[in-house]
Each structure stands twice: as structure tokens, then as C-alpha cells.
Amino acid sequence: MMKKINYIIGIIIGIFFSCENETIPYYNSENDAVRFSNKINDGYGGDGIVYQSYSFVSNPLDEYVIYDIPVILIGNTSDKDRTVNYTIDTEKSTATEGSYELMEGIIPANHNEGYIRIKLYNVTGDKTYELRISIQSSDELEKGPSLYLNAALSWSNSIPTPPNTYTRITYNMLIQSPLSFSSSSISYYSPNALKTIIAAFNWNDWDNPDAHPEYPAAYKRYFTQANYKYLPHYILLNVEQSYSSFATQLGKYIEEYNSTHGTPLLHDAGTLLGQPIEARKY
């Protein structure tokens, strides 16, 4: 029995020293890579493209804006800035020469996230420009998984369409249509109606919870979910059914506007094209 125990102990000791002598694998920073975000709030569409947009509607006199598209590091941080290499797909892009200026792509030192920075020049007329951007490998960072390497950045002087369910429901809570007030459809959406809402309430900061201290900290996550300057998350209008109060105020604004200008505010798109804009009635 003792011989058997000693034999087993000998095997264990042999395995231990054998493991000690083996080279232990470790992560090699040469494998560090970079990709775009895969978060819905950052515009990931689930189709391998991150959709980002900017509107000059709130700063119409600015000549340009510096826009950062977030990128994510895969791997270890570094004590120095690292370059993110990227290219523009000119065949799929609609932005004209002189409408933008490519700047740096960087993962800053000691950070897990960085940016691709582009200067966007203000748009004249009713135009929307778009750039199609693809991450490429550089000497310092490899390109990441293929599903997260492409982005579409658009900009205009028009208000971006409500980008998600949370804000589309808010629109339908306030604008009269055959849809239910809780519908997330945009078939009856028109930019003029959204501009009317914005003008009535001076809304352009619903992406910033600090601008709305009337809501407790527990509601901050709804600002993040909606991530849209011009309309709040519909949950924020469900507090004590305030959507009804907002709709009433909107109705008074439309009535006063139409009376002052002599012509009614009209829908400029959607199923209600050409018809008067009305606030929803409750």
C-alpha cells in the first residue's frame, strides 16, 4: 500500500515540475485590434454597419463641426497613443469634395476607447451627405471582427428622423394620426411636424440628463436609451400621463402659429403629406 502511495506522490511531483518548466502562454500586444462599437445606442444597426448622424439645425451659422466616431480597443492599453487606420469608400459615399476633412484616428494612451475624427462642413440647401468608413489594419493595431469594421456617417441641416422605438412612440403621443398613441410606426412621420414640436417646447437637449433635473437619478437610463436630442424617451412622458399635458400645449402653439401666420402648418412627408399638422387629442 505504501509503495502505491509513494508512486502516486511521485507522479504528482513529476507533473508539478514538468508544468514549472513549460512556457506559460501570455497575451501578446501585437494582437491588439480595434473595431467600431456594437451598441445600439452608438448606432449599431445589426447589419455590420454603425450609423451615425449629425444635424446643423441647432447651430445653423457654424461653418463646421468636429465629429468623433467612437472606436473600441480589443486587447491591452498602451502608455502611448496608437493610430487607428481607416479608409473612405468613395463609391458608396455621397459627400462631395470639400464637404469634409479627414482628421486623426486615435486610441489615446491608457484608454480602452478612442475615436475617428472628421471635420464636417455645414450643408447648404436641402442636402444630406454621407461617408462610408472602414477600419483597416495599421502598424500598431489590427482590424477587429468583420461585423464591426464599417460605419456610415451622415450630416445635413435637417433634423434627424427619430432613430428608435423610444422616440418614435413619443412623436406619436404628440402628433395626431390614425395610429395609436403608443405606436412606434413612422409611416405618419413628417419633418415639419417634428420641427413644430421642437419649436413649441424648445427641445434640443434630451440626450443630456443633467439638463433635466426635474427627473430623479433613477430615470437617467432612459436618456441613455433614447440618445436623441429632440425628443425624450416615451417613458419620461408617461410620468403622471404628462404626454396629455404636452399634447395640449402643442395644440395651443399650433393654433397660435396658424392664427398669426394666416396659413396652417402642413405635413411635408409621410402618409399625411400636405395635410394640417394637429396635436393629438386625449
Secondary structure, 3 states (H helix, E strand, C coil): CHHHHHHHHHHHHHHHHHHHHCCCCCCCHHHCEEEECCCHHHCECCCCEEEEEEEHHHCCCCCEEEEEEEEEEECCCCCCCEECEEEECCCCCCCCCCCEEEEEEEECCCCCEEEEEEEEECCCCCCEEEEEEEEECCCCCEECCHHHCEEEEEEECCCCCCCCHHHHHHHHHHECCCCCCCCCCCCCCCHHHHHHHHHHHCCCCCCCHHHCCCCCHHHHHHHHHHCCCCCCCHHHHHHHHHHHHHHHHHHHHHHHHHHHHCCCCECCCCCCCCCECCECCC
